Amino acid sequence: MNRPSNRFRPRSWTGWLATGLLTALLQRAEVVTPAAVQRLAGSVRDRNPGLQALEMRAGAAQAQAEGTRRWADPTLRAGGVGFTSRGPLVSEEGDIALGVTQTLPVFGKEAAARAVAEAESKTARETAEARFQMLKRDLMERLLQSALLNRTLELAEADRVWLQRILNTLEIRQASGKVSAAQLLQLRNEVSQAETRIRLQKIDAKDAAARINRILGHSMDHAIEQWELPPKAAPVLYQPQWSRHALAAEPRLRVARKSSDEAGARIEATRRSQRPNLSLGLDSRQYSGDGGLRNGAATLSLSLPWFNGDRYRKDIARDRLRFEAAHREVADLEAEVTLEIHHWVTRIESARIRAELAEETLLPRIQAALDTSMASFSAGTAELRDTLDLRRQWIEAQSSQATAVAEQWSAIAELLLTCGWTNLPQSSLPAPSISSPAP
């Protein structure tokens, strides 16, 4: 058989390398970062039906506030008057009665109603904005879940290839009688279990993609990008001013404060509702024979709400209790938000330590032991069980490292939501050591 000339080999290897690089570029996954989530936020606002519903309700509340009447509608009256033979002359008194009554906005009821409507509008707007911020948090967590599943699937695929290669080696050795049937059975079972894990992880990946599409407002089968886990984040240093910042920016707390303001506006509206209604009336009488005006009158009428004073007092007591409840909810959320900052910073550091343990301690040790065991197994001096056990430890350490990184960034997403940030401030990251070499 004629062998190809050596001068054609470099070109062949170059072509393979170029093809491999092109494939890697086309299949390169995007890293999950707060900036990537911010880029996708436009689709959340434009396509998520739940968020659109809240924004429409906020628009409706704004329209209601703008449409609140400053003056009540006037009342027009018209009728006819009849006289008996013993009464006055119709031509002198007039037999057509016309009148109009206008309630005067002198006791502030209309202004109080408008204040309530404006407070409701602000609450609705803040509720929609809070939902948007929470959806961004949920989106980042779903993307991290998808990236973790992709990483787990990569490990499972690599493990299946490794097991299949070992199985092929054992099947070759079987002919020489150096491999027992129990070893072949064990390895074949390992390969089948690895294939099953891959199938299950692909199902989970589809479910994760559907959850991402749900937030983005796409159809469940919409193709999404491949996502990759970000690198392990640097230690996050707690800053005392974060609590003050979170108390002003946390979405749920902002909504609670608007609800408290709305409850306060309702107290004032209910208090003003017990004031009387003052109305101005104009009445006239005309004669149907010639249409001439015979007489006119101007009247002031006043309602008497004091007969229902006990009911009004109960209404005010009801609204004051609601206001106090809203005020207590704000205080409870303020305490909760202050605690949550410490909680998420602790979670971030805990996940970083676990990722660092797997990355810097466990994986190098297991990798060295696995390399030694593989060399001994290839030479026929090591047990298959020991090699498989070390391989499982290596896979578990890789999975633990990826899981810790995903949990760290998930806690960072919660911290960003709590403090109202789009990314971690530079002051939260530790300063580089002076003795460390420049990157």
ChimeraX attribute file (.defattr): number of C-alpha atoms within 10 A of each C-alpha:
attribute: neighborCount
match mode: 1-to-1
recipient: residues
	/A:1	3
	/A:2	4
	/A:3	5
	/A:4	8
	/A:5	7
	/A:6	8
	/A:7	8
	/A:8	9
	/A:9	11
	/A:10	10
	/A:11	11
	/A:12	11
	/A:13	11
	/A:14	11
	/A:15	12
	/A:16	12
	/A:17	12
	/A:18	12
	/A:19	12
	/A:20	12
	/A:21	12
	/A:22	12
	/A:23	11
	/A:24	11
	/A:25	10
	/A:26	9
	/A:27	11
	/A:28	13
	/A:29	15
	/A:30	14
	/A:31	17
	/A:32	23
	/A:33	19
	/A:34	20
	/A:35	12
	/A:36	13
	/A:37	19
	/A:38	16
	/A:39	11
	/A:40	15
	/A:41	19
	/A:42	12
	/A:43	14
	/A:44	25
	/A:45	20
	/A:46	12
	/A:47	16
	/A:48	19
	/A:49	15
	/A:50	16
	/A:51	22
	/A:52	16
	/A:53	12
	/A:54	19
	/A:55	21
	/A:56	15
	/A:57	17
	/A:58	22
	/A:59	15
	/A:60	14
	/A:61	21
	/A:62	19
	/A:63	14
	/A:64	16
	/A:65	20
	/A:66	13
	/A:67	11
	/A:68	17
	/A:69	13
	/A:70	14
	/A:71	12
	/A:72	12
	/A:73	10
	/A:74	14
	/A:75	11
	/A:76	13
	/A:77	12
	/A:78	12
	/A:79	10
	/A:80	13
	/A:81	13
	/A:82	9
	/A:83	12
	/A:84	8
	/A:85	6
	/A:86	6
	/A:87	9
	/A:88	11
	/A:89	12
	/A:90	18
	/A:91	15
	/A:92	14
	/A:93	17
	/A:94	25
	/A:95	21
	/A:96	19
	/A:97	17
	/A:98	16
	/A:99	17
	/A:100	15
	/A:101	19
	/A:102	18
	/A:103	18
	/A:104	17
	/A:105	15
	/A:106	12
	/A:107	15
	/A:108	16
	/A:109	21
	/A:110	20
	/A:111	19
	/A:112	20
	/A:113	22
	/A:114	21
	/A:115	20
	/A:116	23
	/A:117	23
	/A:118	21
	/A:119	24
	/A:120	24
	/A:121	24
	/A:122	21
	/A:123	23
	/A:124	24
	/A:125	22
	/A:126	24
	/A:127	24
	/A:128	23
	/A:129	21
	/A:130	22
	/A:131	18
	/A:132	22
	/A:133	22
	/A:134	18
	/A:135	20
	/A:136	24
	/A:137	22
	/A:138	20
	/A:139	24
	/A:140	25
	/A:141	23
	/A:142	21
	/A:143	27
	/A:144	26
	/A:145	24
	/A:146	27
	/A:147	25
	/A:148	23
	/A:149	24
	/A:150	21
	/A:151	19
	/A:152	21
	/A:153	19
	/A:154	13
	/A:155	18
	/A:156	21
	/A:157	16
	/A:158	14
	/A:159	21
	/A:160	20
	/A:161	15
	/A:162	14
	/A:163	20
	/A:164	18
	/A:165	12
	/A:166	21
	/A:167	20
	/A:168	14
	/A:169	13
	/A:170	18
	/A:171	14
	/A:172	13
	/A:173	13
	/A:174	14
	/A:175	9
	/A:176	8
	/A:177	9
	/A:178	11
	/A:179	17
	/A:180	11
	/A:181	12
	/A:182	9
	/A:183	15
	/A:184	18
	/A:185	12
	/A:186	15
	/A:187	21
	/A:188	16
	/A:189	12
	/A:190	18
	/A:191	20
	/A:192	15
	/A:193	13
	/A:194	20
	/A:195	17
	/A:196	13
	/A:197	17
	/A:198	20
	/A:199	14
	/A:200	12
	/A:201	17
	/A:202	16
	/A:203	12
	/A:204	16
	/A:205	19
	/A:206	17
	/A:207	15
	/A:208	19
	/A:209	22
	/A:210	20
	/A:211	19
	/A:212	24
	/A:213	21
	/A:214	18
	/A:215	22
	/A:216	22
	/A:217	19
	/A:218	18
	/A:219	11
	/A:220	14
	/A:221	11
	/A:222	13
	/A:223	12
	/A:224	12
	/A:225	13
	/A:226	16
	/A:227	20
	/A:228	21
	/A:229	24
	/A:230	16
	/A:231	13
	/A:232	19
	/A:233	16
	/A:234	12
	/A:235	15
	/A:236	19
	/A:237	14
	/A:238	15
	/A:239	10
	/A:240	8
	/A:241	8
	/A:242	17
	/A:243	22
	/A:244	13
	/A:245	14
	/A:246	23
	/A:247	20
	/A:248	15
	/A:249	17
	/A:250	23
	/A:251	23
	/A:252	22
	/A:253	24
	/A:254	20
	/A:255	21
	/A:256	21
	/A:257	19
	/A:258	23
	/A:259	25
	/A:260	23
	/A:261	19
	/A:262	22
	/A:263	24
	/A:264	21
	/A:265	23
	/A:266	24
	/A:267	22
	/A:268	20
	/A:269	22
	/A:270	21
	/A:271	18
	/A:272	19
	/A:273	20
	/A:274	20
	/A:275	17
	/A:276	16
	/A:277	17
	/A:278	16
	/A:279	17
	/A:280	15
	/A:281	17
	/A:282	16
	/A:283	17
	/A:284	17
	/A:285	24
	/A:286	23
	/A:287	20
	/A:288	14
	/A:289	10
	/A:290	9
	/A:291	13
	/A:292	13
	/A:293	15
	/A:294	16
	/A:295	14
	/A:296	13
	/A:297	10
	/A:298	12
	/A:299	10
	/A:300	13
	/A:301	14
	/A:302	12
	/A:303	10
	/A:304	13
	/A:305	14
	/A:306	12
	/A:307	8
	/A:308	10
	/A:309	12
	/A:310	10
	/A:311	13
	/A:312	19
	/A:313	13
	/A:314	11
	/A:315	16
	/A:316	21
	/A:317	15
	/A:318	13
	/A:319	20
	/A:320	18
	/A:321	13
	/A:322	18
	/A:323	21
	/A:324	14
	/A:325	14
	/A:326	21
	/A:327	19
	/A:328	14
	/A:329	17
	/A:330	21
	/A:331	15
	/A:332	12
	/A:333	19
	/A:334	20
	/A:335	13
	/A:336	13
	/A:337	21
	/A:338	16
	/A:339	12
	/A:340	17
	/A:341	21
	/A:342	15
	/A:343	14
	/A:344	20
	/A:345	19
	/A:346	17
	/A:347	18
	/A:348	24
	/A:349	18
	/A:350	16
	/A:351	23
	/A:352	23
	/A:353	18
	/A:354	17
	/A:355	27
	/A:356	16
	/A:357	16
	/A:358	21
	/A:359	17
	/A:360	11
	/A:361	12
	/A:362	17
	/A:363	19
	/A:364	13
	/A:365	12
	/A:366	18
	/A:367	15
	/A:368	12
	/A:369	16
	/A:370	20
	/A:371	14
	/A:372	14
	/A:373	21
	/A:374	22
	/A:375	14
	/A:376	15
	/A:377	16
	/A:378	12
	/A:379	9
	/A:380	12
	/A:381	11
	/A:382	15
	/A:383	13
	/A:384	20
	/A:385	12
	/A:386	14
	/A:387	20
	/A:388	19
	/A:389	12
	/A:390	19
	/A:391	22
	/A:392	14
	/A:393	17
	/A:394	23
	/A:395	19
	/A:396	15
	/A:397	20
	/A:398	20
	/A:399	20
	/A:400	17
	/A:401	25
	/A:402	25
	/A:403	21
	/A:404	24
	/A:405	26
	/A:406	27
	/A:407	22
	/A:408	25
	/A:409	26
	/A:410	24
	/A:411	22
	/A:412	24
	/A:413	25
	/A:414	21
	/A:415	25
	/A:416	22
	/A:417	24
	/A:418	28
	/A:419	22
	/A:420	18
	/A:421	17
	/A:422	15
	/A:423	16
	/A:424	15
	/A:425	10
	/A:426	10
	/A:427	11
	/A:428	14
	/A:429	14
	/A:430	11
	/A:431	8
	/A:432	9
	/A:433	8
	/A:434	7
	/A:435	6
	/A:436	7
	/A:437	7
	/A:438	7
	/A:439	3
